[in-house]
Amino acid sequence: MTDTEAKARAVIQSIRSTMLSSNLGDNLARAAADELERAIEAQEATESHHAAEMRELKERFSEVAYRAKDIIDTYYRNGAGEFLTPFIIAKPDPLVEYLVEVEGYFPRVAKEFAERLRAATRGGKIVWESGE
């Protein structure tokens, strides 16, 4: 039973007991309860829609903040864009997830390894420290 159904059933029981005790009849109670159930479902749908819109806006703002931080850091080269970091939503790295889930790496080691692989593909030099 969903949360909406549970709320609606509780309200239906309350309405029925109130209306039956006042002799208004079961049909009227059932009609009122059905209307209330529809209203609860509509409210939950609206809340769900607003939550989805908010997630989308947060993600779009995060992407803009990430681009702005990258541009500021490239231009000034001294971490001037760090003030934007709290607005950036960290996204899971698919390479790190693969290394952890399939290859069995620990998350910290997988992240370091992924960074080295990416550096190598950009023409950087992979530096392997002793003991790893």
GUGU-940360 format. One record per atom (N, C-alpha, C, CB): residue number from 1; atom name; residue in three letters; x, y, z. Coordinates in steps of 0.2 Angstrom, whole numbers, plus 5000, padded with zeros to 4 digits. Atoms other than C-alpha are relative to their C-alpha. Glycine has a CB too. Layout:
<recs>
NUM, CA, ALA, X, Y, Z .
...
</recs>
This chain:
<recs>
1, N, MET, 5004, 4994, 5000 .
1, CA, MET, 5000, 5000, 5000 .
1, C, MET, 5004, 5006, 5000 .
1, CB, MET, 4995, 5000, 5006 .
2, N, THR, 4996, 4994, 5001 .
2, CA, THR, 5007, 5017, 4995 .
2, C, THR, 4998, 5005, 5006 .
2, CB, THR, 4999, 5003, 4993 .
3, N, ASP, 5001, 4995, 4994 .
3, CA, ASP, 5008, 5032, 5007 .
3, C, ASP, 4993, 5003, 4998 .
3, CB, ASP, 5006, 5005, 5000 .
4, N, THR, 5006, 4997, 5002 .
4, CA, THR, 4994, 5040, 4997 .
4, C, THR, 4994, 4996, 5002 .
4, CB, THR, 5000, 5001, 4992 .
5, N, GLU, 5005, 5004, 4998 .
5, CA, GLU, 4983, 5025, 4999 .
5, C, GLU, 4999, 5000, 5008 .
5, CB, GLU, 5001, 4993, 4997 .
6, N, ALA, 5001, 5000, 4992 .
6, CA, ALA, 4986, 5024, 5018 .
6, C, ALA, 4997, 5006, 5002 .
6, CB, ALA, 5007, 4999, 5003 .
7, N, LYS, 5003, 4993, 4998 .
7, CA, LYS, 4982, 5043, 5020 .
7, C, LYS, 4993, 5000, 4998 .
7, CB, LYS, 5004, 5006, 4996 .
8, N, ALA, 5007, 5000, 5003 .
8, CA, ALA, 4966, 5041, 5009 .
8, C, ALA, 4996, 4995, 5005 .
8, CB, ALA, 5000, 4998, 4993 .
9, N, ARG, 5003, 5005, 4996 .
9, CA, ARG, 4961, 5025, 5019 .
9, C, ARG, 4998, 5003, 5007 .
9, CB, ARG, 5003, 4994, 5000 .
10, N, ALA, 5001, 4997, 4993 .
10, CA, ALA, 4963, 5034, 5036 .
10, C, ALA, 4995, 5006, 4999 .
10, CB, ALA, 5007, 5003, 5002 .
11, N, VAL, 5005, 4995, 5000 .
11, CA, VAL, 4953, 5049, 5030 .
11, C, VAL, 4993, 4997, 4998 .
11, CB, VAL, 5002, 5005, 4994 .
12, N, ILE, 5006, 5003, 5001 .
12, CA, ILE, 4940, 5038, 5023 .
12, C, ILE, 4996, 4997, 5006 .
12, CB, ILE, 5001, 4994, 4994 .
13, N, GLN, 5002, 5003, 4994 .
13, CA, GLN, 4938, 5029, 5039 .
13, C, GLN, 4997, 5005, 5005 .
13, CB, GLN, 5005, 4996, 5004 .
14, N, SER, 5002, 4995, 4996 .
14, CA, SER, 4937, 5045, 5048 .
14, C, SER, 4993, 5003, 4998 .
14, CB, SER, 5005, 5006, 5000 .
15, N, ILE, 5006, 4997, 5003 .
15, CA, ILE, 4924, 5052, 5036 .
15, C, ILE, 4994, 4996, 5001 .
15, CB, ILE, 5001, 5002, 4993 .
16, N, ARG, 5006, 5004, 4999 .
16, CA, ARG, 4913, 5037, 5037 .
16, C, ARG, 4998, 4999, 5007 .
16, CB, ARG, 5003, 4992, 4998 .
17, N, SER, 5003, 5000, 4993 .
17, CA, SER, 4913, 5036, 5056 .
17, C, SER, 4997, 5006, 5002 .
17, CB, SER, 5006, 4999, 5004 .
18, N, THR, 5003, 4994, 4998 .
18, CA, THR, 4909, 5054, 5057 .
18, C, THR, 4993, 5001, 4996 .
18, CB, THR, 5004, 5006, 4997 .
19, N, MET, 5006, 5000, 5004 .
19, CA, MET, 4895, 5053, 5043 .
19, C, MET, 4995, 4995, 5003 .
19, CB, MET, 5001, 5000, 4993 .
20, N, LEU, 5004, 5005, 4998 .
20, CA, LEU, 4888, 5037, 5049 .
20, C, LEU, 4997, 5002, 5007 .
20, CB, LEU, 5003, 4993, 5000 .
21, N, SER, 5002, 4999, 4993 .
21, CA, SER, 4887, 5043, 5067 .
21, C, SER, 4995, 5006, 5000 .
21, CB, SER, 5005, 5002, 5005 .
22, N, SER, 5005, 4994, 5000 .
22, CA, SER, 4877, 5059, 5061 .
22, C, SER, 4995, 4998, 4995 .
22, CB, SER, 5004, 5006, 4997 .
23, N, ASN, 5005, 5002, 5005 .
23, CA, ASN, 4866, 5048, 5049 .
23, C, ASN, 5000, 5003, 4993 .
23, CB, ASN, 4993, 5001, 5003 .
24, N, LEU, 5000, 4997, 5007 .
24, CA, LEU, 4872, 5056, 5033 .
24, C, LEU, 5000, 4995, 4994 .
24, CB, LEU, 5006, 5005, 4999 .
25, N, GLY, 5000, 5006, 5005 .
25, CA, GLY, 4874, 5039, 5024 .
25, C, GLY, 5007, 4999, 4998 .
25, CB, GLY, 4996, 5002, 4995 .
26, N, ASP, 4994, 5002, 5002 .
26, CA, ASP, 4888, 5029, 5017 .
26, C, ASP, 5002, 5002, 4993 .
26, CB, ASP, 5000, 4992, 5000 .
27, N, ASN, 4999, 4998, 5007 .
27, CA, ASN, 4886, 5035, 4999 .
27, C, ASN, 5004, 5007, 5000 .
27, CB, ASN, 4994, 5000, 4996 .
28, N, LEU, 4997, 4993, 4999 .
28, CA, LEU, 4890, 5053, 5004 .
28, C, LEU, 5007, 4999, 5002 .
28, CB, LEU, 4996, 5004, 5004 .
29, N, ALA, 4993, 5001, 4997 .
29, CA, ALA, 4905, 5047, 5014 .
29, C, ALA, 5005, 4997, 4995 .
29, CB, ALA, 4999, 4996, 5006 .
30, N, ARG, 4995, 5003, 5005 .
30, CA, ARG, 4912, 5037, 5000 .
30, C, ARG, 5001, 5005, 4995 .
30, CB, ARG, 4996, 4993, 4997 .
31, N, ALA, 4999, 4995, 5005 .
31, CA, ALA, 4910, 5051, 4988 .
31, C, ALA, 5005, 5005, 5002 .
31, CB, ALA, 4993, 5004, 4997 .
32, N, ALA, 4995, 4995, 4997 .
32, CA, ALA, 4919, 5063, 4999 .
32, C, ALA, 5007, 4997, 5001 .
32, CB, ALA, 4997, 5002, 5007 .
33, N, ALA, 4994, 5003, 4999 .
33, CA, ALA, 4932, 5051, 5003 .
33, C, ALA, 5004, 4999, 4993 .
33, CB, ALA, 5000, 4993, 5003 .
34, N, ASP, 4997, 5001, 5007 .
34, CA, ASP, 4935, 5047, 4984 .
34, C, ASP, 5003, 5007, 4998 .
34, CB, ASP, 4995, 4997, 4995 .
35, N, GLU, 4997, 4993, 5002 .
35, CA, GLU, 4937, 5066, 4981 .
35, C, GLU, 5006, 5002, 5004 .
35, CB, GLU, 4994, 5005, 5001 .
36, N, LEU, 4994, 4998, 4996 .
36, CA, LEU, 4949, 5068, 4995 .
36, C, LEU, 5006, 4995, 4998 .
36, CB, LEU, 4998, 4998, 5008 .
37, N, GLU, 4995, 5004, 5002 .
37, CA, GLU, 4959, 5053, 4989 .
37, C, GLU, 5003, 5003, 4993 .
37, CB, GLU, 4998, 4993, 4998 .
38, N, ARG, 4998, 4997, 5007 .
38, CA, ARG, 4960, 5061, 4971 .
38, C, ARG, 5004, 5007, 5002 .
38, CB, ARG, 4994, 5002, 4996 .
39, N, ALA, 4996, 4994, 4998 .
39, CA, ALA, 4966, 5078, 4980 .
39, C, ALA, 5006, 4998, 5003 .
39, CB, ALA, 4995, 5004, 5005 .
40, N, ILE, 4994, 5002, 4997 .
40, CA, ILE, 4979, 5069, 4990 .
40, C, ILE, 5005, 4998, 4994 .
40, CB, ILE, 4999, 4994, 5005 .
41, N, GLU, 4996, 5003, 5005 .
41, CA, GLU, 4986, 5060, 4974 .
41, C, GLU, 5002, 5006, 4996 .
41, CB, GLU, 4996, 4995, 4995 .
42, N, ALA, 4998, 4994, 5004 .
42, CA, ALA, 4986, 5077, 4964 .
42, C, ALA, 5005, 5004, 5004 .
42, CB, ALA, 4994, 5004, 4999 .
43, N, GLN, 4995, 4997, 4997 .
43, CA, GLN, 4995, 5085, 4978 .
43, C, GLN, 5007, 4997, 5000 .
43, CB, GLN, 4998, 5001, 5008 .
44, N, GLU, 4994, 5004, 5000 .
44, CA, GLU, 5008, 5071, 4979 .
44, C, GLU, 5004, 5001, 4993 .
44, CB, GLU, 4999, 4993, 5002 .
45, N, ALA, 4998, 5000, 5007 .
45, CA, ALA, 5010, 5072, 4960 .
45, C, ALA, 5003, 5007, 4999 .
45, CB, ALA, 4995, 4999, 4995 .
46, N, THR, 4997, 4993, 5001 .
46, CA, THR, 5013, 5091, 4961 .
46, C, THR, 5006, 5001, 5004 .
46, CB, THR, 4995, 5005, 5003 .
47, N, GLU, 4994, 5000, 4996 .
47, CA, GLU, 5026, 5089, 4975 .
47, C, GLU, 5006, 4996, 4996 .
47, CB, GLU, 4999, 4997, 5007 .
48, N, SER, 4995, 5004, 5004 .
48, CA, SER, 5035, 5076, 4964 .
48, C, SER, 5002, 5003, 4994 .
48, CB, SER, 4997, 4993, 4998 .
49, N, HIS, 4998, 4996, 5006 .
49, CA, HIS, 5035, 5087, 4949 .
49, C, HIS, 5004, 5006, 5002 .
49, CB, HIS, 4993, 5003, 4997 .
50, N, HIS, 4996, 4995, 4998 .
50, CA, HIS, 5042, 5101, 4959 .
50, C, HIS, 5007, 4998, 5002 .
50, CB, HIS, 4997, 5004, 5006 .
51, N, ALA, 4993, 5003, 4997 .
51, CA, ALA, 5056, 5090, 4967 .
51, C, ALA, 5004, 4999, 4993 .
51, CB, ALA, 4998, 4994, 5004 .
52, N, ALA, 4997, 5002, 5006 .
52, CA, ALA, 5060, 5084, 4949 .
52, C, ALA, 5003, 5007, 4997 .
52, CB, ALA, 4996, 4996, 4995 .
53, N, GLU, 4998, 4994, 5003 .
53, CA, GLU, 5061, 5102, 4943 .
53, C, GLU, 5006, 5003, 5004 .
53, CB, GLU, 4994, 5005, 5000 .
54, N, MET, 4995, 4998, 4995 .
54, CA, MET, 5072, 5107, 4958 .
54, C, MET, 5007, 4997, 4999 .
54, CB, MET, 4998, 5000, 5007 .
55, N, ARG, 4994, 5004, 5002 .
55, CA, ARG, 5084, 5093, 4954 .
55, C, ARG, 5003, 5002, 4994 .
55, CB, ARG, 4998, 4992, 5000 .
56, N, GLU, 4997, 4998, 5007 .
56, CA, GLU, 5086, 5098, 4936 .
56, C, GLU, 5003, 5007, 5001 .
56, CB, GLU, 4994, 5000, 4995 .
57, N, LEU, 4997, 4994, 4999 .
57, CA, LEU, 5089, 5116, 4941 .
57, C, LEU, 5006, 5000, 5003 .
57, CB, LEU, 4995, 5005, 5003 .
58, N, LYS, 4994, 5001, 4997 .
58, CA, LYS, 5102, 5111, 4953 .
58, C, LYS, 5006, 4997, 4996 .
58, CB, LYS, 4999, 4996, 5007 .
59, N, GLU, 4995, 5003, 5005 .
59, CA, GLU, 5111, 5100, 4940 .
59, C, GLU, 5002, 5005, 4995 .
59, CB, GLU, 4997, 4994, 4997 .
60, N, ARG, 4999, 4995, 5005 .
60, CA, ARG, 5110, 5114, 4927 .
60, C, ARG, 5005, 5006, 5003 .
60, CB, ARG, 4994, 5003, 4997 .
61, N, PHE, 4996, 4995, 4997 .
61, CA, PHE, 5117, 5127, 4940 .
61, C, PHE, 5007, 4997, 5001 .
61, CB, PHE, 4997, 5002, 5006 .
62, N, SER, 4993, 5003, 4998 .
62, CA, SER, 5131, 5115, 4945 .
62, C, SER, 5004, 5000, 4994 .
62, CB, SER, 4999, 4993, 5003 .
63, N, GLU, 4996, 5000, 5006 .
63, CA, GLU, 5136, 5113, 4927 .
63, C, GLU, 5003, 5007, 4998 .
63, CB, GLU, 4996, 4997, 4994 .
64, N, VAL, 4998, 4993, 5001 .
64, CA, VAL, 5137, 5132, 4925 .
64, C, VAL, 5006, 5002, 5004 .
64, CB, VAL, 4994, 5005, 5000 .
65, N, ALA, 4995, 4998, 4995 .
65, CA, ALA, 5147, 5134, 4941 .
65, C, ALA, 5006, 4996, 4998 .
65, CB, ALA, 4997, 4998, 5007 .
66, N, TYR, 4994, 5004, 5002 .
66, CA, TYR, 5159, 5120, 4935 .
66, C, TYR, 5004, 5003, 4994 .
66, CB, TYR, 4998, 4993, 4998 .
67, N, ARG, 4997, 4997, 5006 .
67, CA, ARG, 5162, 5128, 4918 .
67, C, ARG, 5003, 5007, 5003 .
67, CB, ARG, 4995, 5002, 4995 .
68, N, ALA, 4997, 4994, 4998 .
68, CA, ALA, 5164, 5145, 4927 .
68, C, ALA, 5006, 4999, 5004 .
68, CB, ALA, 4995, 5004, 5004 .
69, N, LYS, 4994, 5001, 4995 .
69, CA, LYS, 5176, 5138, 4940 .
69, C, LYS, 5006, 4998, 4995 .
69, CB, LYS, 4999, 4994, 5005 .
70, N, ASP, 4995, 5002, 5005 .
70, CA, ASP, 5186, 5130, 4925 .
70, C, ASP, 5003, 5006, 4997 .
70, CB, ASP, 4998, 4995, 4996 .
71, N, ILE, 4998, 4994, 5003 .
71, CA, ILE, 5187, 5146, 4916 .
71, C, ILE, 5004, 5005, 5004 .
71, CB, ILE, 4994, 5004, 4997 .
72, N, ILE, 4997, 4996, 4995 .
72, CA, ILE, 5192, 5156, 4931 .
72, C, ILE, 5007, 4998, 5002 .
72, CB, ILE, 4996, 5002, 5006 .
73, N, ASP, 4994, 5003, 4998 .
73, CA, ASP, 5205, 5144, 4936 .
73, C, ASP, 5005, 5000, 4994 .
73, CB, ASP, 4999, 4993, 5002 .
74, N, THR, 4996, 5000, 5006 .
74, CA, THR, 5212, 5143, 4918 .
74, C, THR, 5003, 5007, 4999 .
74, CB, THR, 4997, 4998, 4994 .
75, N, TYR, 4998, 4993, 5001 .
75, CA, TYR, 5213, 5162, 4917 .
75, C, TYR, 5005, 5003, 5006 .
75, CB, TYR, 4994, 5005, 5000 .
76, N, TYR, 4996, 4997, 4995 .
76, CA, TYR, 5220, 5166, 4934 .
76, C, TYR, 5005, 4995, 5003 .
76, CB, TYR, 4996, 5002, 5006 .
77, N, ARG, 4995, 5006, 4998 .
77, CA, ARG, 5229, 5149, 4938 .
77, C, ARG, 5002, 5000, 5007 .
77, CB, ARG, 5006, 5001, 4996 .
78, N, ASN, 4998, 5001, 4993 .
78, CA, ASN, 5229, 5151, 4957 .
78, C, ASN, 4994, 4998, 5004 .
78, CB, ASN, 5002, 5007, 5002 .
79, N, GLY, 5005, 5002, 4996 .
79, CA, GLY, 5213, 5143, 4962 .
79, C, GLY, 4995, 5005, 5002 .
79, CB, GLY, 5002, 4997, 5006 .
80, N, ALA, 5004, 4994, 4999 .
80, CA, ALA, 5203, 5159, 4961 .
80, C, ALA, 4992, 4998, 4999 .
80, CB, ALA, 5001, 5006, 4995 .
81, N, GLY, 5007, 5002, 5001 .
81, CA, GLY, 5187, 5149, 4956 .
81, C, GLY, 4998, 4995, 5006 .
81, CB, GLY, 5000, 4996, 4994 .
82, N, GLU, 5002, 5004, 4995 .
82, CA, GLU, 5187, 5139, 4972 .
82, C, GLU, 4994, 5002, 5004 .
82, CB, GLU, 5006, 4999, 5005 .
83, N, PHE, 5006, 4998, 4996 .
83, CA, PHE, 5173, 5149, 4979 .
83, C, PHE, 4993, 4997, 4997 .
83, CB, PHE, 4999, 5008, 4999 .
84, N, LEU, 5006, 5003, 5004 .
84, CA, LEU, 5161, 5140, 4966 .
84, C, LEU, 5000, 4993, 5002 .
84, CB, LEU, 5001, 5001, 4993 .
85, N, THR, 5001, 5007, 4999 .
85, CA, THR, 5165, 5123, 4973 .
85, C, THR, 4994, 4998, 5004 .
85, CB, THR, 5007, 4998, 5004 .
86, N, PRO, 5006, 5003, 4997 .
86, CA, PRO, 5151, 5122, 4985 .
86, C, PRO, 4993, 4999, 4996 .
86, CB, PRO, 4998, 5005, 5006 .
87, N, PHE, 5006, 5001, 5004 .
87, CA, PHE, 5139, 5124, 4971 .
87, C, PHE, 5000, 4995, 4995 .
87, CB, PHE, 4999, 5007, 4996 .
88, N, ILE, 4999, 5005, 5005 .
88, CA, ILE, 5146, 5110, 4961 .
88, C, ILE, 4998, 4993, 5003 .
88, CB, ILE, 5007, 5000, 4997 .
89, N, ILE, 5002, 5007, 4998 .
89, CA, ILE, 5137, 5093, 4962 .
89, C, ILE, 5005, 4995, 4998 .
89, CB, ILE, 4993, 4999, 4998 .
90, N, ALA, 4995, 5005, 5002 .
90, CA, ALA, 5150, 5079, 4962 .
90, C, ALA, 4996, 4994, 4997 .
90, CB, ALA, 5004, 4997, 5006 .
91, N, LYS, 5003, 5006, 5004 .
91, CA, LYS, 5145, 5066, 4949 .
91, C, LYS, 5004, 4994, 5000 .
91, CB, LYS, 4999, 5003, 4992 .
92, N, PRO, 4996, 5006, 4999 .
92, CA, PRO, 5150, 5048, 4950 .
92, C, PRO, 5005, 5000, 4993 .
92, CB, PRO, 4996, 4994, 5001 .
93, N, ASP, 4996, 5001, 5006 .
93, CA, ASP, 5165, 5044, 4939 .
93, C, ASP, 5000, 4993, 4998 .
93, CB, ASP, 5008, 5002, 5002 .
94, N, PRO, 5001, 5007, 5002 .
94, CA, PRO, 5161, 5029, 4928 .
94, C, PRO, 5006, 4996, 5000 .
94, CB, PRO, 4997, 5000, 4993 .
95, N, LEU, 4994, 5004, 5000 .
95, CA, LEU, 5179, 5024, 4927 .
95, C, LEU, 5002, 4998, 5007 .
95, CB, LEU, 5006, 5004, 4997 .
96, N, VAL, 4999, 5002, 4993 .
96, CA, VAL, 5181, 5024, 4946 .
96, C, VAL, 4995, 4995, 5002 .
96, CB, VAL, 5000, 5006, 5004 .
97, N, GLU, 5005, 5005, 4998 .
97, CA, GLU, 5165, 5015, 4948 .
97, C, GLU, 5002, 4993, 4997 .
97, CB, GLU, 4993, 5002, 4997 .
98, N, TYR, 4998, 5007, 5004 .
98, CA, TYR, 5171, 5001, 4935 .
98, C, TYR, 5006, 4997, 5004 .
98, CB, TYR, 5002, 5002, 4993 .
99, N, LEU, 4994, 5002, 4997 .
99, CA, LEU, 5188, 5000, 4944 .
99, C, LEU, 4998, 4997, 5007 .
99, CB, LEU, 5005, 5005, 5001 .
100, N, VAL, 5002, 5002, 4994 .
100, CA, VAL, 5179, 4998, 4961 .
100, C, VAL, 4996, 4993, 5000 .
100, CB, VAL, 4996, 5005, 5004 .
101, N, GLU, 5005, 5005, 5000 .
101, CA, GLU, 5165, 4986, 4956 .
101, C, GLU, 5003, 4994, 4996 .
101, CB, GLU, 4994, 5002, 4996 .
102, N, VAL, 4998, 5006, 5004 .
102, CA, VAL, 5173, 4975, 4942 .
102, C, VAL, 5007, 4998, 5002 .
102, CB, VAL, 5000, 5002, 4993 .
103, N, GLU, 4993, 5002, 4999 .
103, CA, GLU, 5192, 4976, 4946 .
103, C, GLU, 5001, 4999, 5008 .
103, CB, GLU, 5004, 5005, 4997 .
104, N, GLY, 4999, 5001, 4993 .
104, CA, GLY, 5190, 4976, 4965 .
104, C, GLY, 5004, 5005, 5004 .
104, CB, GLY, 5002, 4993, 5001 .
105, N, TYR, 4996, 4995, 4997 .
105, CA, TYR, 5200, 4992, 4969 .
105, C, TYR, 4996, 5003, 5006 .
105, CB, TYR, 5002, 5005, 4995 .
106, N, PHE, 5003, 4996, 4994 .
106, CA, PHE, 5197, 5002, 4985 .
106, C, PHE, 4999, 5006, 4997 .
106, CB, PHE, 5005, 5000, 5006 .
107, N, PRO, 5001, 4994, 5003 .
107, CA, PRO, 5189, 5018, 4981 .
107, C, PRO, 5005, 5006, 4999 .
107, CB, PRO, 4994, 5003, 5003 .
108, N, ARG, 4994, 4995, 5000 .
108, CA, ARG, 5204, 5029, 4985 .
108, C, ARG, 5005, 4998, 4995 .
108, CB, ARG, 5003, 5001, 5007 .
109, N, VAL, 4995, 5002, 5004 .
109, CA, VAL, 5216, 5019, 4975 .
109, C, VAL, 4997, 5000, 4993 .
109, CB, VAL, 5002, 4992, 5001 .
110, N, ALA, 5003, 4999, 5007 .
110, CA, ALA, 5203, 5018, 4960 .
110, C, ALA, 5000, 5007, 4998 .
110, CB, ALA, 4993, 4997, 5000 .
111, N, LYS, 5000, 4993, 5002 .
111, CA, LYS, 5202, 5037, 4960 .
111, C, LYS, 5007, 5002, 4998 .
111, CB, LYS, 4997, 5004, 5006 .
112, N, GLU, 4993, 4998, 5001 .
112, CA, GLU, 5221, 5039, 4960 .
112, C, GLU, 5002, 4997, 4993 .
112, CB, GLU, 5005, 4998, 5005 .
113, N, PHE, 4999, 5004, 5006 .
113, CA, PHE, 5222, 5026, 4946 .
113, C, PHE, 4997, 5003, 4994 .
113, CB, PHE, 4999, 4993, 5001 .
114, N, ALA, 5004, 4997, 5006 .
114, CA, ALA, 5209, 5034, 4935 .
114, C, ALA, 5003, 5007, 4999 .
114, CB, ALA, 4992, 5001, 5003 .
115, N, GLU, 4997, 4994, 5002 .
115, CA, GLU, 5217, 5051, 4937 .
115, C, GLU, 5007, 4999, 4996 .
115, CB, GLU, 5002, 5004, 5007 .
116, N, ARG, 4994, 5001, 5004 .
116, CA, ARG, 5234, 5044, 4931 .
116, C, ARG, 4998, 4997, 4993 .
116, CB, ARG, 5004, 4994, 5004 .
117, N, LEU, 5002, 5002, 5007 .
117, CA, LEU, 5225, 5035, 4916 .
117, C, LEU, 4998, 5006, 4996 .
117, CB, LEU, 4995, 4995, 5001 .
118, N, ARG, 5002, 4995, 5004 .
118, CA, ARG, 5217, 5051, 4911 .
118, C, ARG, 5006, 5005, 4999 .
118, CB, ARG, 4995, 5004, 5004 .
119, N, ALA, 4994, 4996, 5001 .
119, CA, ALA, 5234, 5061, 4913 .
119, C, ALA, 5004, 4997, 4994 .
119, CB, ALA, 5004, 5000, 5006 .
120, N, ALA, 4996, 5003, 5005 .
120, CA, ALA, 5242, 5048, 4902 .
120, C, ALA, 4996, 5001, 4993 .
120, CB, ALA, 5000, 4992, 5001 .
121, N, THR, 5004, 4999, 5007 .
121, CA, THR, 5228, 5050, 4888 .
121, C, THR, 5001, 5007, 4998 .
121, CB, THR, 4993, 4998, 5001 .
122, N, ARG, 4999, 4993, 5002 .
122, CA, ARG, 5231, 5069, 4889 .
122, C, ARG, 5007, 5001, 4998 .
122, CB, ARG, 4997, 5004, 5005 .
123, N, GLY, 4993, 4998, 5002 .
123, CA, GLY, 5249, 5067, 4885 .
123, C, GLY, 5004, 5001, 5007 .
123, CB, GLY, 5001, 5005, 4996 .
124, N, GLY, 4996, 4999, 4993 .
124, CA, GLY, 5254, 5068, 4904 .
124, C, GLY, 5004, 4994, 5001 .
124, CB, GLY, 4995, 5001, 5005 .
125, N, LYS, 4996, 5005, 4998 .
125, CA, LYS, 5267, 5057, 4912 .
125, C, LYS, 4997, 4996, 5006 .
125, CB, LYS, 5007, 5002, 5001 .
126, N, ILE, 5002, 5004, 4994 .
126, CA, ILE, 5262, 5043, 4923 .
126, C, ILE, 5006, 4999, 5005 .
126, CB, ILE, 4997, 4993, 4998 .
127, N, VAL, 4995, 5001, 4995 .
127, CA, VAL, 5272, 5043, 4939 .
127, C, VAL, 4998, 4995, 5005 .
127, CB, VAL, 5002, 5007, 5003 .
128, N, TRP, 5001, 5005, 4995 .
128, CA, TRP, 5272, 5027, 4949 .
128, C, TRP, 5004, 5001, 5006 .
128, CB, TRP, 5000, 4993, 4997 .
129, N, GLU, 4996, 5000, 4994 .
129, CA, GLU, 5277, 5029, 4967 .
129, C, GLU, 5002, 4993, 5002 .
129, CB, GLU, 4996, 5004, 5005 .
130, N, SER, 4998, 5007, 4998 .
130, CA, SER, 5286, 5015, 4975 .
130, C, SER, 4996, 4998, 5006 .
130, CB, SER, 5008, 5000, 5003 .
131, N, GLY, 5004, 5002, 4995 .
131, CA, GLY, 5276, 5004, 4986 .
131, C, GLY, 4993, 4999, 4998 .
131, CB, GLY, 5000, 5004, 5006 .
132, N, GLU, 5007, 5001, 5002 .
132, CA, GLU, 5260, 5004, 4976 .
132, C, GLU, 4999, 4995, 4995 .
132, CB, GLU, 4998, 5007, 4996 .
</recs>
